[in-house]
Amino acid sequence: MPSMTVISATAIPDHLRGALTRWLLEVTPTLYLGTVSARVRTELWTNLTACLTEGSAALAYPAANEQGFTLHTAGPQRRHPFDFDGLTLIAFQRLPVGQEKAKPL
């Protein structure tokens, strides 16, 4: 049964953007949205993660859990989902020393 799928992908190759737009709408340059089957969603995510070199990606789709959705991420990013008693929470990684930005006054 088809379900709503949301993919956010940054810095991906043009051929991959084309493949995503065959199945999903490109709402903004990094956000893809559509209703596809689980098989299509899995194939899109597999292809996306295989071609991901510099960018990062996130996938969200409905699931039978407390929050009503499942979240997957790929690539280097500061936000990482983790399971906390059945709930998906987001953990932030600290920036390496020297990369922190000064706070404006």
FENLIN-V104363 format. One record per pair of residues at least 12 apart in sequence whose C-alpha atoms are under 10 Angstrom apart, sorted by the first residue. I is the first residue (numbers start at 1). J is the second residue. Records with the same first field share a line. If there is no record, write none. Layout:
# FENLIN-V104363
I = J  J
This chain:
# FENLIN-V104363
1 = 35  36  37  38  39
2 = 34  35  36  37  38  39  40  41
3 = 34  35  36  37  38  41  61  62  63
4 = 24  33  34  35  36  37  38  41  60  61  62
5 = 24  32  33  34  35  36  37  38  41  59  60  61  62  69
6 = 24  25  31  32  33  34  35  41  58  59  60  61  62  71
7 = 20  24  26  30  31  32  33  34  41  44  45  48  57  58  59  60  61  71  72  73
8 = 26  28  29  30  31  32  33  56  57  58  59  60  73
9 = 29  30  31  32  48  49  52  55  56  57  58  59  73  74  75
10 = 29  30  31  52  54  55  56  57  58  75
11 = 29  30  52  53  54  55  56  57
12 = 30  48  49  51  52  53  54  55  56  57
13 = 48  51  52  53  54  55
15 = 51
16 = 44  47  48  51  52
17 = 29  30  32  48
19 = 44  47  48
20 = 32  33  34  41  44  45  47  48
21 = 33  34
23 = 35  36  40  41  44
24 = 36  41  44
30 = 57
31 = 57  58
32 = 59
33 = 60
35 = 61
36 = 61
38 = 61
41 = 59  61
45 = 57  58  59  72  73  74
48 = 74
49 = 73  74  75
50 = 74
52 = 74  75  76
53 = 75  76
54 = 75  76
55 = 74  75  76  77
56 = 73  74  75  76  77
57 = 72  73  74  75  76  77
58 = 71  72  73  74  75
59 = 71  72  73  74
60 = 72  73
65 = 86  87
66 = 86  87  88
67 = 86  87  88
68 = 87
69 = 87  88
70 = 87  88
71 = 88  89
77 = 92  93
78 = 90  91  92  93  94  95
79 = 91  92  93  94
80 = 92  93
